[in-house]
Amino acid sequence: MAYIADLFGCHPDTIAQGKRDLENLPADEAAGRVRKKGADARMLAKASRASSRRSKLKLRRKRLDRRSATVRSGPTSD
């Protein structure tokens, strides 16, 4: 335990306490429970108006940059 405590920079008693805690855990704490879908799941799937607007503007700027890079201004003299 001293090696692990030194490795993580903590006191050996902390490692010992964590080891005791792990040994006393129930086999499956979540047995019989069903996790419900959170309310934020809908919000994550749907893009906000602001982010959609920003994405459209960014895409439009990229297209304009590409066009202006390919357009030639005509013959030039050196």
SULCORPE-V667186 format. One record per residue. N is the residue number from 1. RES is the residue in one small letter. PHI is phi in radians with two decimals (999 if undefined). OMEGA is omega in radians with two decimals (none if undefined). Layout:
n res phi omega
N RES PHI OMEGA
N RES PHI OMEGA
This chain:
n res phi omega
1 m 999 -3.13
2 a -1.10 3.13
3 y -1.10 -3.11
4 i -1.16 3.11
5 a -1.07 3.12
6 d -1.17 -3.14
7 l -1.07 -3.12
8 f -1.63 3.11
9 g 1.24 3.11
10 c -2.29 -3.10
11 h -1.35 3.12
12 p -1.02 3.11
13 d -1.11 3.11
14 t -1.14 3.11
15 i -1.14 3.13
16 a -1.09 3.13
17 q -1.11 3.11
18 g -1.11 3.11
19 k -1.13 3.10
20 r -1.11 3.13
21 d -1.06 3.14
22 l -1.15 3.13
23 e -1.22 -3.09
24 n -1.65 3.11
25 l -1.20 3.03
26 p -1.15 -3.09
27 a -1.00 3.13
28 d -2.48 -3.07
29 e -1.15 -3.07
30 a -1.71 -3.11
31 a -1.07 3.09
32 g 1.48 3.14
33 r -1.63 3.06
34 v -2.06 -3.12
35 r -1.37 3.13
36 k -1.55 3.11
37 k -1.23 -3.11
38 g -1.31 3.14
39 a -1.21 -3.10
40 d -1.35 -3.10
41 a -1.06 3.12
42 r -1.16 -3.09
43 m -1.18 -3.14
44 l -1.23 -3.10
45 a -1.32 -3.06
46 k -1.79 3.12
47 a -1.29 3.12
48 s -1.31 3.13
49 r -1.08 -3.10
50 a -1.11 -3.11
51 s -1.22 3.09
52 s -1.13 3.14
53 r -1.12 3.12
54 r -1.09 -3.14
55 s -1.10 3.14
56 k -1.11 3.13
57 l -1.12 3.14
58 k -1.11 3.13
59 l -1.12 3.14
60 r -1.09 3.12
61 r -1.10 3.13
62 k -1.09 3.14
63 r -1.11 3.12
64 l -1.12 3.11
65 d -1.10 3.14
66 r -1.11 -3.14
67 r -1.11 -3.09
68 s -1.19 3.11
69 a -1.30 -3.10
70 t -1.61 -3.12
71 v -1.34 3.13
72 r -1.68 -3.11
73 s -1.55 3.14
74 g 1.91 -3.11
75 p -1.18 3.09
76 t -2.14 3.11
77 s -1.94 -3.13
78 d -1.73 none
